[in-house]
Amino acid sequence: MSHPVTVAAELILIEVFVLFVSGRRRLSPFFKFIPAVFWIYFLPMMASTAGILPAQSSVYPAASAYVLPASLVLLFLGADLPAIMKLGKNALIMMFSGSLGIILGGPVTLLLFRRWLPEDAWLGFGALSGSWVGGSANMVAAREILGTPDAVFLPMLVVDVVVSYSWMGLLILLAGFQKTFDRWNRSDFALIGATAEQTREPDITESGRRGSGSSRFPPFLDQNLCVGGLMILLAAGVTAIAMACSTFLPQTRGISGAAWTILITSIFAILLSLTPLKKLESYGASKIGYAMLYFVLTTMGARANLRDLGSVPVFILAGFVWVFFHFAFMLVMARLTRSPLALVATASQANIGGPVSAPIVAAVYQPSLAPVGLLLGILGNLIGTYAAILCAQLCRLAWCR
């Protein structure tokens, strides 16, 4: 049962099962409250606790070392940096204010709850900040870079689900008070019009999605299969180059060779998104990237244990305090810039929730802001890992006082 091939096959089966079930229309309401990414982590943990999966396997470190960096390449490849830069000054100010609120709120919250938190809690805060600035990919990457223990990472995953979904509901509820807030804030509504006007929904036609050069592929091979294979080879090549570069960089307890590999692949992917390779997103680059990322997440779950859930309540309370600090910081900036509540809520959800949920919150306030929410969420993905490293170091300083 502990053979690497067997372990990998079992983890892939769990991932495929969760993704298949979560895609069923009848069960979609259930996964709105407990998302698939949580079950992809939780089910391997239950299997490991029950002895079905081994707690230790060569598959687990190999996935973190090789599959994780490759997944980041494909996830960041489709980032539209020119469109993000056109969002406008105030949209970017509110987005970075939200990110800064997370970065500064981490050590402040850690100091408030320090006496009730377990050892190495600051590493968990650092990993969670990656999710609350970017997304799950950033959280996983930050966890590997920081070396967050499984006993701390599992509670943070629960906090991420509970707090972020609760926060989304609260932001939607606040939409009913936006007129009152904007009147008090003397908000400049021209900011919304200017920001939305510069944002354009991507126009991907069927030919753009499929590509126009099908004759380039041998007739006995499926075009999408060929492109998918090429994307995996591209991700593997970038990862290999990053690993080679990491051997020339200084390695300390905080920044290992694996950490350098993740950081370098992220930079390479962002640079590649400025080239024609960005068009690979229309062939499903991010879908392959998420499939690879979720496999890494299953290996992390298999290393955890149900006993690690004991500290969840205090972590959840700390998470809510942390998010409220983030929003208070944003309200101060909104007052200084006269930004409408719609823009504040959109940027906040882009941080806490990411590119999937930010357009939903934006549309509740102002339908024209939906594409703005999407682009701000993508921006969070790009900076999330680096923000997590900064937040973790501030938390370390607070913890070691």
C-alpha positions in Angstrom: 0.0 0.0 0.0 3.0 2.3 0.5 4.5 1.9 -3.0 4.9 5.4 -4.5 2.9 4.5 -7.6 0.0 3.2 -5.5 0.1 6.3 -3.3 0.1 8.6 -6.3 -2.8 6.7 -7.9 -4.9 6.9 -4.7 -4.3 10.6 -4.4 -5.2 11.2 -8.0 -8.4 9.2 -7.6 -9.4 11.3 -4.6 -8.7 14.5 -6.5 -10.7 13.3 -9.6 -13.6 12.2 -7.4 -13.9 15.5 -5.6 -13.7 17.5 -8.8 -16.3 15.2 -10.5 -18.7 15.4 -7.6 -18.3 19.2 -7.2 -19.1 19.6 -10.8 -22.5 18.0 -10.4 -25.2 20.7 -10.6 -27.3 19.2 -7.9 -24.4 19.2 -5.4 -23.1 22.7 -6.3 -24.9 24.5 -3.4 -23.1 22.2 -1.0 -19.7 23.1 -2.4 -20.5 26.8 -2.2 -20.2 26.6 1.6 -17.4 23.9 1.8 -15.4 24.3 -1.5 -13.8 21.5 -3.4 -10.3 22.7 -2.5 -11.0 21.9 1.2 -12.2 18.4 0.5 -9.1 17.8 -1.7 -7.0 18.4 1.4 -9.4 16.9 4.0 -10.1 13.5 2.4 -6.4 12.5 2.1 -6.0 13.6 5.7 -8.8 11.3 6.8 -7.4 8.5 4.7 -4.0 9.0 6.3 -5.4 9.1 9.8 -7.3 5.9 9.1 -4.2 4.2 7.8 -5.3 3.9 4.2 -2.6 6.3 3.1 0.9 6.3 4.6 1.8 9.4 6.6 5.2 9.4 5.0 6.0 8.7 1.3 8.5 9.8 -1.3 5.6 11.1 -3.4 4.9 13.9 -0.9 8.2 15.8 -1.1 8.5 15.1 -4.8 5.2 16.7 -5.5 6.2 19.8 -3.6 9.6 20.0 -5.2 8.6 19.4 -8.9 4.8 19.6 -9.4 4.1 22.8 -7.4 6.5 25.1 -9.3 5.3 23.7 -12.6 1.7 24.4 -11.6 2.5 28.0 -10.8 4.0 28.5 -14.3 0.7 27.5 -15.9 -1.5 29.4 -13.4 0.4 32.7 -13.9 0.9 32.3 -17.7 -2.5 33.8 -18.6 -2.1 37.0 -16.4 -3.1 40.1 -18.4 -0.6 42.7 -17.0 -1.4 45.4 -19.5 -5.1 45.2 -18.6 -4.3 45.3 -14.9 -2.2 48.4 -15.4 -5.2 50.1 -17.1 -7.4 49.7 -14.1 -6.8 53.2 -12.8 -5.0 54.7 -9.8 -7.8 54.4 -7.3 -8.5 50.7 -8.1 -4.9 49.8 -7.6 -4.6 52.0 -4.5 -7.6 50.2 -2.9 -6.2 46.8 -3.9 -2.8 47.4 -2.5 -4.3 49.0 0.6 -6.2 45.8 1.2 -3.0 43.7 0.7 -1.1 46.0 3.1 -4.0 45.6 5.6 -3.4 41.9 5.5 0.3 42.1 5.8 0.2 44.5 8.8 -2.8 42.9 10.3 -1.1 39.5 10.6 1.5 40.5 13.2 -1.0 42.8 15.1 -3.5 39.9 15.4 -0.7 37.5 16.4 0.3 39.8 19.3 -3.3 40.0 20.4 -3.8 36.2 20.5 -0.3 35.1 21.2 -1.0 33.5 24.6 -3.7 31.2 23.2 -1.8 30.1 20.0 0.5 27.1 19.6 4.1 27.1 18.8 5.1 28.2 15.2 1.7 29.9 14.8 3.4 32.7 13.0 4.2 30.3 10.1 0.5 29.5 9.8 -0.3 33.3 9.7 2.3 33.7 6.9 0.8 30.9 4.8 -2.8 32.2 5.3 -1.7 35.7 4.3 -0.8 34.2 0.9 -4.4 33.1 0.4 -5.8 36.4 1.7 -3.7 38.5 -0.7 -3.7 36.0 -3.6 -5.4 32.6 -3.5 -5.0 28.9 -2.7 -1.9 28.6 -5.0 -0.2 31.4 -3.1 -1.1 29.7 0.2 0.4 26.4 -0.9 3.5 28.1 -2.3 4.0 30.1 0.9 3.5 27.0 3.0 6.4 25.3 1.1 8.6 28.3 1.3 8.1 28.9 5.0 8.0 25.3 6.0 4.8 25.6 7.9 4.1 22.5 10.0 1.1 20.4 9.1 -0.3 20.9 12.7 -0.5 24.6 11.9 -1.4 24.5 8.2 -4.5 22.5 8.7 -6.2 24.9 11.1 -5.3 27.7 8.8 -7.0 26.0 5.9 -10.2 25.7 8.0 -9.9 29.4 8.9 -9.5 30.3 5.2 -12.8 28.6 4.3 -14.8 29.8 7.3 -13.6 33.4 7.4 -13.4 34.1 3.7 -16.9 32.8 2.9 -18.3 34.7 6.0 -16.6 37.8 4.8 -18.0 37.5 1.4 -21.5 37.3 2.9 -20.8 40.4 5.0 -19.6 42.4 2.1 -22.7 41.6 0.1 -24.8 42.6 3.1 -23.0 46.0 3.3 -24.2 46.7 -0.3 -27.4 48.0 1.2 -25.5 50.7 3.1 -23.3 52.0 0.2 -25.4 55.2 -0.3 -25.1 56.1 3.4 -21.3 55.4 3.3 -20.7 57.3 0.1 -22.7 60.3 1.3 -20.6 60.4 4.5 -17.4 59.7 2.6 -18.2 62.3 -0.1 -17.2 59.6 -2.6 -16.2 60.5 -6.1 -18.4 58.3 -8.3 -16.5 59.3 -11.4 -13.8 56.9 -10.2 -16.1 53.9 -10.8 -17.0 55.1 -14.3 -13.4 55.8 -15.3 -12.1 52.5 -13.9 -14.9 50.4 -15.5 -14.5 52.2 -18.8 -10.8 51.2 -19.1 -11.6 47.6 -18.4 -12.7 45.3 -21.2 -13.9 41.7 -21.0 -11.6 39.3 -22.8 -13.1 38.4 -26.2 -12.2 34.7 -26.8 -13.9 33.3 -29.8 -14.2 29.7 -30.7 -11.3 30.0 -33.1 -9.2 31.8 -30.5 -10.0 29.1 -28.0 -9.1 26.3 -30.4 -6.4 28.0 -32.4 -6.3 28.5 -36.1 -3.3 26.2 -36.9 -4.8 22.8 -36.6 -3.0 21.7 -39.7 0.3 22.0 -37.9 -0.6 18.9 -35.9 -0.3 15.3 -37.2 -3.8 14.1 -38.2 -3.6 11.1 -35.8 -3.1 13.4 -32.8 -5.7 15.6 -31.1 -4.8 19.2 -31.2 -5.7 20.0 -27.6 -3.8 16.9 -26.4 -0.7 18.1 -28.2 -1.0 21.6 -26.8 -1.6 20.2 -23.3 1.5 18.1 -23.6 3.5 21.1 -24.8 2.3 23.2 -21.9 3.4 20.5 -19.4 6.8 20.4 -21.1 7.0 24.2 -20.9 6.2 24.2 -17.2 8.7 21.4 -16.6 11.4 23.3 -18.6 10.9 26.5 -16.6 10.9 24.6 -13.4 14.2 22.9 -14.4 15.8 26.2 -15.2 14.6 27.7 -11.9 16.0 24.8 -10.0 19.3 25.2 -11.7 19.3 28.9 -10.9 18.5 28.3 -7.2 21.7 26.4 -6.8 23.7 29.6 -7.3 21.6 31.6 -4.7 22.2 31.8 -1.0 20.3 29.3 1.1 19.3 29.9 4.7 16.8 28.5 7.2 14.2 30.8 5.9 14.9 30.6 2.1 15.8 27.1 0.9 16.6 25.9 -2.6 12.9 24.9 -3.0 11.8 28.3 -1.9 14.0 30.0 -4.5 12.7 27.6 -7.2 9.1 28.7 -6.4 9.9 32.4 -6.4 11.9 32.1 -9.7 9.3 30.1 -11.5 6.7 32.7 -10.5 8.8 35.5 -11.9 9.5 33.6 -15.1 5.7 32.9 -15.5 4.9 36.5 -15.2 7.5 37.4 -17.8 6.2 34.7 -20.1 2.7 36.2 -19.8 4.0 39.2 -21.7 4.9 37.0 -24.7 2.7 35.2 -27.2 2.8 32.2 -24.9 0.0 33.9 -23.0 -2.4 32.6 -25.7 -1.9 29.1 -24.2 -4.5 30.2 -21.5 -7.2 29.8 -24.2 -6.2 26.1 -24.4 -6.7 25.7 -20.7 -3.3 26.4 -19.2 -4.8 27.4 -15.8 -7.0 24.3 -15.7 -4.0 22.1 -16.0 -2.2 24.2 -13.5 -5.0 23.9 -11.0 -5.1 20.1 -11.5 -1.4 19.9 -10.7 -1.8 22.3 -7.7 -4.7 20.2 -6.3 -2.5 17.1 -6.5 0.1 18.8 -4.4 -2.6 19.7 -2.0 -3.7 16.1 -1.6 -0.1 15.2 -0.7 -0.1 17.9 2.0 -3.4 16.6 3.4 -2.0 13.0 3.6 0.7 14.3 5.9 -1.7 16.0 8.3 -3.7 14.4 11.1 -7.2 15.0 12.6 -5.6 15.7 15.9 -4.3 19.0 14.5 -7.9 20.4 14.5 -7.8 21.1 18.2 -6.7 24.8 17.8 -9.2 25.7 15.1 -11.6 27.8 17.3 -9.0 30.3 18.5 -7.5 30.5 15.0 -11.0 31.3 13.5 -11.5 34.1 16.1 -8.1 35.5 15.3 -8.9 35.3 11.6 -12.0 37.4 11.9 -10.1 40.0 13.9 -7.4 40.0 11.2 -9.9 40.6 8.4 -11.6 43.4 10.3 -8.2 45.1 10.7 -7.7 44.7 6.9 -11.1 46.4 6.2 -10.6 49.2 8.7 -7.3 50.0 7.0 -9.1 50.1 3.7 -11.8 52.4 5.0 -9.1 54.9 6.1 -7.6 54.8 2.6 -11.1 55.2 1.1 -11.6 58.3 3.2 -8.4 59.8 2.0 -9.0 59.0 -1.7 -12.8 59.5 -1.6 -13.3 56.0 -3.1 -16.8 54.6 -3.2 -17.8 51.6 -1.0 -18.3 49.6 -4.2 -14.6 49.9 -5.1 -13.6 49.2 -1.5 -15.7 46.0 -1.3 -14.5 44.8 -4.7 -10.8 45.2 -3.7 -11.4 43.6 -0.3 -13.0 40.5 -1.9 -10.2 40.4 -4.6 -7.8 40.1 -1.7 -9.7 37.7 0.6 -11.6 35.7 -1.9 -9.6 36.0 -5.2 -10.6 36.3 -8.9 -13.5 33.8 -8.7 -15.6 35.6 -6.0 -14.5 39.2 -6.5 -16.6 39.8 -9.7 -19.6 38.4 -7.8 -19.3 41.0 -5.0 -18.5 43.7 -7.5 -21.6 43.0 -9.5 -23.8 43.3 -6.4 -22.6 46.9 -5.9 -22.1 48.0 -9.5 -22.4 45.5 -12.4 -19.8 47.4 -14.4 -17.2 46.6 -11.8 -17.3 42.8 -12.3 -14.4 42.7 -14.8 -12.5 45.1 -12.4 -12.9 42.5 -9.6 -11.6 39.8 -11.9 -8.4 41.7 -12.8 -7.8 42.8 -9.2 -8.1 39.2 -8.1 -5.6 38.1 -10.7 -3.2 40.9 -9.5 -3.6 39.4 -6.0 -2.5 36.0 -7.4 0.7 37.6 -8.8 1.8 39.3 -5.6 0.3 36.9 -3.0 3.4 34.7 -2.5 5.7 37.7 -2.0 3.2 39.4 0.3 3.1 36.2 2.3 6.9 36.1 2.8 6.8 39.7 4.0 3.9 39.1 6.3 5.6 36.0 7.7 8.7 37.9 8.6 6.8 40.6 10.4 4.9 37.8 12.3 8.2 36.2 13.2 9.4 39.4 14.6 6.2 39.9 16.6 6.3 36.3 17.8 9.9 36.4 18.9 9.6 39.6 21.0 
